[in-house]
Amino acid sequence: MRLYSAFATVGGLSMVSRILGTETPLRIARAADVPILCVPPGFVQLPRVVVVAVDLGAECVRAAAAARPLLGGATRIFLVHVKPKERLDMPEDLASEWEQWYERELSDAFTRVTESLGVAADVSVTTEVRHGGTGRELLAFAATAHADLLVAGHGHRSRVERFFGGSVASQLFRGAQCALLLAPDVLPESHLPFGGPGTTTEQLEDRAGWLDALVAFTERNAGRVVTVELHDRRLGAQIVAQRFRLGGVDYDWRDDAVELVLGGAVAGERHFAHLVRGPTSIAIQRTRDGRDRALCVESVDGQLLVLLGERG
């Protein structure tokens, strides 16, 4: 049985109300392990028009599953993905390859969410891609579509997920004029990038030791297959590289920048490079047996997360 916490407040809260801490449903949504349903006054029947936020992660699939009990009266469902207007800074050939990968992942995400909804064949399911800020575009589309319910997944367990999930959840809660279902990421802690049993995290506090620590990290892990996630305050959270081999990670104290290089020395092999300027902290997560599992580099612009797989 799926449990919900429901509140008859959504949208339109004043600045005074937010300062005084009356956004109780939002605060609970960030901490809860069950979906939170926020409903406006007069919400007395199951929604007919539903908007489901779709991203490239697993949260949207779980959110769609959480919405199933509310879809008995649905006639139209819109699956909406918001793609950032700004493109990541990378070479043109790699950007083209990244765009192709992005489109494949998005198509797969639309399919998985549709399957997770489990609606009857006669219910209209339409996909839509918008460009801009996630929260703003979702709210605008929901208003234009005269939606009765807006469904979104959010993460709250890891440091990265709390920041980005909470930010979009806040925008939706404060701006939605229809019912809002916020479904949390409920993966076990052991599946998350940082935190959870069986792992330890080394916080590299001494900036003077960053170069040596990253050189040692490279020596231990060069050649391992990695996935790179970029959590940017402007662009949101995105996977920017997948199935590349780790080439190296370096810290240049003169430019105060961490450089990540993926790929190998073989001519013609794909390469990927990313620079984090003004890093504020670096952390390495390890498994119980001491093997490196992930690297996190934080800066004022966001976070870079490198997830380590097996050797290529």
CORSULSUL-V612052 format. One record per residue. SS is DSSP state (H for helix, E for strand, L for the rest). OMEGA is omega as a letter, one per 20 degrees, with the letter a starting at -180 (* if undefined). Layout:
SS_OMEGA / SS_OMEGA
//
This chain:
L_r / L_a / L_r / E_r / E_a / E_r / E_a / L_r / L_r / L_r / L_r / L_r / L_r / L_r / H_r / H_r / H_a / H_r / H_a / L_r / L_a / L_r / L_a / H_r / H_a / H_r / H_r / H_a / H_a / H_a / H_a / L_r / L_r / L_r / E_r / E_r / E_r / E_a / L_r / L_r / L_r / L_r / L_a / L_r / L_a / L_a / L_r / L_r / E_a / E_r / E_r / E_r / E_a / L_r / L_a / L_r / L_a / L_a / H_a / H_r / H_r / H_r / H_r / H_r / H_r / H_a / H_a / H_a / H_a / H_a / L_a / L_a / L_a / L_r / L_r / E_r / E_r / E_r / E_a / E_r / E_r / E_a / E_a / L_r / L_a / L_r / L_r / L_a / L_r / L_r / L_a / H_a / H_r / H_r / H_r / H_r / H_r / H_r / H_r / H_r / H_a / H_a / H_r / H_r / H_a / H_r / H_r / H_r / H_r / H_r / H_a / H_r / H_r / H_r / H_a / H_r / H_r / L_a / L_r / L_a / L_a / L_r / L_a / E_r / E_a / E_r / E_a / E_r / E_r / E_r / E_r / L_r / L_a / H_a / H_a / H_a / H_r / H_r / H_a / H_a / H_a / H_r / H_a / H_a / L_a / L_a / L_r / L_a / E_r / E_a / E_r / E_r / E_r / E_r / L_a / L_a / L_a / L_r / H_r / H_a / H_r / H_a / H_a / H_r / H_a / H_a / H_a / H_r / H_r / H_a / H_a / H_a / H_a / H_a / H_a / L_r / L_r / L_r / E_a / E_r / E_r / E_a / E_a / E_r / L_a / L_r / L_r / L_a / H_a / H_a / H_a / L_a / L_a / L_a / L_r / L_a / L_r / L_r / E_r / E_a / E_r / E_r / E_a / E_a / L_a / L_a / H_a / H_a / H_a / H_a / H_a / H_a / H_a / H_r / H_r / H_r / H_r / H_a / H_a / H_a / H_a / L_a / L_r / E_r / E_a / E_r / E_a / E_r / E_r / E_r / E_a / E_a / L_r / L_a / L_a / E_a / E_a / E_r / E_a / E_r / E_a / E_r / E_r / E_r / E_r / E_r / E_r / E_r / E_a / E_r / E_r / E_a / L_r / L_r / L_a / L_a / E_r / E_r / E_r / E_r / E_r / E_a / L_a / L_a / L_a / L_a / L_r / L_r / L_r / L_r / L_r / E_r / E_r / E_a / E_r / E_a / E_r / L_r / E_a / E_r / E_r / E_r / E_r / E_r / E_r / E_r / E_a / L_a / L_r / L_a / L_r / E_a / E_a / E_r / E_r / E_r / E_a / E_r / E_r / L_a / L_a / E_a / E_r / E_a / E_r / E_a / E_a / E_r / E_r / E_r / E_a / L_*
//
